[in-house]
């Protein structure tokens, strides 16, 4: 199929005084080479050199929104409100996209119109761009368990925000981020739970993006995130999550051709 048929992807970055890693994040976005792409940055009024970096890279930024906001999710909601893409996602100003990320997402969602949100294998980087952790078992997310708030670091494992993309239709159907603009940490978790009320989460089976853990992350040690998200603590949850994922991989291997990117997560 022609590249012109690839769906438009809108990616939003909310930022406030994020100059430290911003150039690395922008380099990862510039490396995408995706033909139908819109990049929106929402700056809350940075004073640390962030705006200078953004202006130096203005050629790759479709829309730059500068002004005070009520926090990260308020900024994201503003970005998504002006986005024109069929597929939406967001990336922190200190996180990284894999070079193949947008093309894999765009091609998969073009070829699988039933897929309204997709994700990849969670991974993590440090402040020096070193890959420090990859989820050892490719996670397959059960829709009813997402609804029950079982997927978190204190439960069955994470649905990594940086690696998750979704259709505009699903975002609007679930009420978007406007419902959680009061949150400071766990708006992604809340949004996933609402998405699960409408659609399956598709696992592409590859690394799409990475979370940068550098010591000054907004979520800190995660305790505020868990409380805000009302995440359910499950003793031994990671073992249970991996066991479920391995069972699904085994089922998939024998029931269908071995192609993780065509997997439709179980209810």
Steps between C-alpha positions, in 0.01 A plus 500: 500500500609856436641705785233759431248253641670489840281658769600836641662479844493793742755490782481748788775595746410700812799682646602740774869567562605178328814616321728232649394215271286681244756497217533120529124460496467723194778308322304177550189659353691649206637151422151357439472596130125427517329667202169597662595645836407796717703601806350734758685645800321667792735709716376627834729804504851356534789719619794257474587514130222265387343759270833572334544130419144478367548805280824356363300189399192688385511336157391166646230642732159533338354705784673660797258606775653717772308612809415414855307182566365306797750218465613230261159358417345839444785575257448166324126560471575833328737325261255226410224759453690653207647175365377388158634143494304176479736347758607677820781452751721698734864502597667656803770756434761261642387175336603326177331356191660204325585595138238258362223597744260712294528289186419180692203665672370659180531186289342278764201726560456546124502124442289416808209746506352321802801610708408819684800503734836330488808468716848348498744330736583729796861610532706759686804722438729691734628855471780389265267337245595151618228237479481377861187281503265319264190310612630138499168352387297675232188610690152425370237710672166357594222753449303416816819520708576846365152603614575364847815717525731199527767620257764706682850445649328384821266270308542301180742742332463823305329619185779734397368841400790582266429182301122538479310657208125525445241611249338841524162325505590299810647806674182698446274206585676458837473869588865582442737661746252772590367258762834485682650848461510521883747211512875556524635148451255230392291642218631231265389222736153653530473535122600135439230382740240699308634378165460140618129563538479541123777303327771235516863601541717355220858398578740557208771284660788746442659789688346825381625755752676528833451675831807689620567444872743772605419576863294816453192349339167658582365173645791471746503160669154423363311504831298809407424342163362183658279695741368735234436214259329288766714216367431161657796343679537131419767304694697301246316685226793519260531120510129464432519755218796321338330161540188630326709651221698179448178301488361737237821477297481119512135505395575744222794293373289188454171658397625761253809582292775631726471875446467704817395806304174335393403402853167625631511502881250278682207639691 
